[in-house]
């Protein structure tokens, strides 16, 4: 009986939306340098949502070492696999040499707009550098 109550409780929590599915977007840094990654989102006080406007404030950036995998995990979220995501990559060197305002104005970052997926998104292959080299 106790096991039945536990299973019923878990099912009710899931059905009510109190337990969200485990979602994360993984990135794989194929470069020989460390990069900082960001999946653009906004928080409405309850849930994380995809954001499609331009970045203005410096966000929390996920550091990924060379030839390593990293991820962004948001909960609770409206992100799902297949949701269009705006994803950015920044060089630590660029962040040291330029102000955040200069980085945005001169577009000194890599960007991709693609559906979120279970497999890691590959850097730099699936990103495009937005500024002048």
C-alpha positions, 0 to 999 in steps of 0.5 A, a space after each residue: 500500500 505504501 508503494 502505491 501511495 508513493 507512485 500515486 504521489 509522484 504521478 500527481 506531482 508530475 501531472 500538476 506540473 510541479 516536477 518538470 522534465 529534466 532539460 538542458 542544452 549541451 555545448 561541445 568546445 572543439 577549439 584549443 581554447 577555453 570559451 564562455 557560452 550563453 543560452 539567451 533566456 529571461 526569467 518571469 519570476 516563476 519560469 525561464 523562457 527563451 529570449 530573442 531580443 539583443 543581449 544588453 546586460 552581461 549574463 552569467 557565462 558558462 565556462 567550457 574548457 578546450 575539447 570539453 562539454 558543458 551545458 546550460 540547465 534551467 528549471 522550471 523552463 518552457 525550453 524543450 528540445 526543438 525550441 529555437 535558442 539564441 546561443 552565444 560564445 565569448 573568448 575570455 581574452 575578448 572579455 578582458 580586453 574590451 568592455 561589455 558595451 564594446 563587445 556588444 557594439 563591435 559584435 565580438 562574439 560567436 552566435 547561432 540561432 538553432 533548435 535546442 537539441 539533445 546532442 551537444 551543439 558544436 563550437 566553432 562549427 555550428 557558430 558564426 563570428 559576428 564581428 570583424 576578424 
